Amino acid sequence: MLKTMKTALLIQVPGSEDKGSKIMPAGLLAVSNIFKKCGIRTHISDLYLEDIAGVLSKAQKAAPDIIGFGGIASSYCQTRHVSGL
């Protein structure tokens, strides 16, 4: 499957509404590094730093073959919401 993918979008979903508690998306950076080594162009969006409209716009422009979500356990409900958009 990785051989057919050309572009990936990875989205960091915050665990709270508190914009002050930014967390380095280490898991997404690790996945991005693996994708890049496989020749897959990777975009990372961080919902701590961007709003949903900006992420959706980036997704439309990038036309990713796969979208991945990362976050901490408390971000599960928000991740389900964002993945349904």
C-alpha positions as CSV (number, residue, x, y, z in Angstrom):
1,M,0.0,0.0,0.0
2,L,2.8,2.5,0.8
3,K,4.1,2.1,-2.8
4,T,0.9,3.5,-4.2
5,M,0.6,6.4,-1.8
6,K,2.1,9.8,-2.9
7,T,0.7,12.2,-0.3
8,A,-0.3,12.0,3.4
9,L,-1.9,14.5,5.7
10,L,-1.3,14.0,9.4
11,I,-3.4,16.0,11.9
12,Q,-2.6,16.6,15.5
13,V,-5.8,16.8,17.5
14,P,-5.7,18.7,20.8
15,G,-6.8,17.1,24.0
16,S,-8.5,20.2,25.3
17,E,-9.7,23.6,24.2
18,D,-6.7,25.2,26.0
19,K,-4.6,26.7,23.2
20,G,-1.8,27.3,25.7
21,S,-1.1,23.6,26.3
22,K,0.7,22.8,23.0
23,I,2.2,19.3,22.7
24,M,4.9,18.5,20.2
25,P,3.3,15.9,17.8
26,A,6.2,13.5,18.3
27,G,4.2,10.5,17.0
28,L,3.1,12.3,13.9
29,L,6.7,13.5,13.3
30,A,7.9,9.8,13.6
31,V,5.2,8.6,11.1
32,S,6.0,11.5,8.8
33,N,9.7,10.6,8.8
34,I,8.8,7.0,7.8
35,F,6.6,8.2,5.0
36,K,9.2,10.6,3.7
37,K,11.8,7.7,3.6
38,C,9.2,5.8,1.5
39,G,9.0,8.8,-0.9
40,I,5.6,10.0,0.4
41,R,5.1,13.8,0.6
42,T,3.7,14.5,4.0
43,H,1.9,17.5,5.4
44,I,1.3,18.0,9.1
45,S,-1.5,20.1,10.5
46,D,-1.8,20.9,14.2
47,L,-5.2,21.9,15.5
48,Y,-3.5,23.7,18.4
49,L,-2.1,26.1,15.8
50,E,-4.7,26.0,13.0
51,D,-8.5,26.1,12.9
52,I,-10.6,23.4,11.2
53,A,-11.2,25.5,8.1
54,G,-7.5,25.9,7.6
55,V,-7.0,22.1,7.9
56,L,-9.8,21.4,5.5
57,S,-8.4,23.8,3.0
58,K,-4.9,22.2,3.3
59,A,-6.6,18.8,2.8
60,Q,-8.3,19.9,-0.3
61,K,-5.1,21.4,-1.8
62,A,-2.9,18.4,-0.9
63,A,-5.5,15.8,-2.0
64,P,-3.9,13.2,0.3
65,D,-4.1,9.5,-0.3
66,I,-4.3,8.9,3.4
67,I,-5.2,11.1,6.4
68,G,-3.8,10.2,9.8
69,F,-4.8,11.5,13.2
70,G,-2.6,11.8,16.3
71,G,-3.2,13.1,19.8
72,I,-3.4,12.0,23.4
73,A,-6.1,9.8,24.9
74,S,-8.2,12.8,26.0
75,S,-8.5,13.9,22.3
76,Y,-10.4,10.8,21.2
77,C,-13.9,12.5,21.0
78,Q,-12.5,15.5,19.2
79,T,-10.6,13.2,16.8
80,R,-13.8,11.4,15.9
81,H,-15.5,14.7,15.2
82,V,-12.7,16.0,13.0
83,S,-12.4,12.7,11.1
84,G,-16.1,12.9,10.1
85,L,-15.7,16.3,8.4
